[in-house]
Amino acid sequence: MECRTITGATVAKPFVEELSKQVKESGVQVKLVSFLANNDPSAEQYAQVTKRCCAQSGIIFELRKLDREKLEDAIIEANEDDSVHGILVYYPVFGGGHDQYIQNCVNPFKDVEGLCHLYRFNMYHNIRHIHGRKELKSIIPCTPLAVIKCLEHCNVYDGDVPYGNQLHGKTITIINRSEVVGRPLAALLANDGALVYSVDISDILKFHRGPKLQWSKYKVEDCDKKLEDVLPISDIVITGVPSPNYRVPLELLKDGVIAVNFACAKNFDDEIKNKASIFVPTIGKVTTSMLQRNLLRLYKYSSYRTGTNVTNESTPKVNGFVESTTVVTNGLAVA
């Protein structure tokens, strides 16, 4: 069996091309502002990568460094600045509940990371559109979305079954349960029909919608299985352990497994190619393309937020959205 190695650049390529095309053809000046308030060198490095990727797409990127005590006011100011179309904050800043509060300070119409309560509630409850508006897809956090796009590229999703059930029959293990990536990813994949084993340092949880997908959203169950129990039955293994010392025990993997690593560290030894049918070693470029994709989507939604470019400006607003079905979206098609 020959293993295909798929790079993040390969998966990202069509998205990058489409982003560049949309920005160029529309002539819009879309601006992303990022806030660095934690003095984290890796975050600053990621900011520089994001800046280069945005430049390739024709998107304006601005990095603002500041003391963390000034972050909240700076976010509120950016919320009110019509020239700013997206806001990105590098976490952790304070840690714990304070960071969750900061996440909810970002205007949902500018939250490119999808971390505010509106989007997180929708994600965990399998609500795919904002306030029931089919033309307004909910924003999904960038890295979990990047993993999903990698799996779509690998033809894991079954296009012959209804949307939302396309991972039915797939067993997936995710070795990471962080609140930023691992848990959201488990929820998203389970809501798409997969049986997901979420592995943390202390336990394994099972995310699923029932054997016949009888539940509209996933449920979480305690699980008495260990890693050596779930890896051999997993069609897909996704890792995100931020340690250079961690390696997935390859002898436990089933032949033909699909292996995806989203950690900055190398979680699979090179011998994974002797076991896997597909191996995705990094997804960084997919993540930055999803960030830009979310940004453009939010820019398109700005007509609903401001009430501008709506055919009937006297229509009422519900929860900040203009109640109208016909909208001119500033030169960018809502899709």
Salt bridges, closest charged atoms under 4 A:
GLU17 OE2 - LYS13 NZ 2.64
GLU44 OE2 - LYS65 NZ 2.41
GLU62 OE1 - LYS31 NZ 3.16
GLU62 OE2 - ARG64 NE 2.56
GLU69 OE2 - ARG68 NE 3.79
GLU135 OE2 - ARG133 NH2 2.85
GLU152 OE1 - LYS149 NZ 3.22
GLU179 OE1 - ARG120 NH2 3.79
GLU179 OE2 - ARG183 NE 2.86
ASP192 OD1 - ARG128 NH2 2.82
ASP200 OD2 - ARG177 NH1 3.96
ASP203 OD1 - ARG177 NH2 2.83
GLU221 OE1 - LYS206 NZ 3.67
GLU221 OE2 - HIS208 NE2 3.21
ASP235 OD1 - LYS254 NZ 3.09
ASP255 OD1 - LYS275 NZ 3.71
ASP269 OD1 - ARG247 NE 2.76
ASP270 OD1 - LYS266 NZ 2.90
GLU323 OE2 - ARG133 NH1 3.16
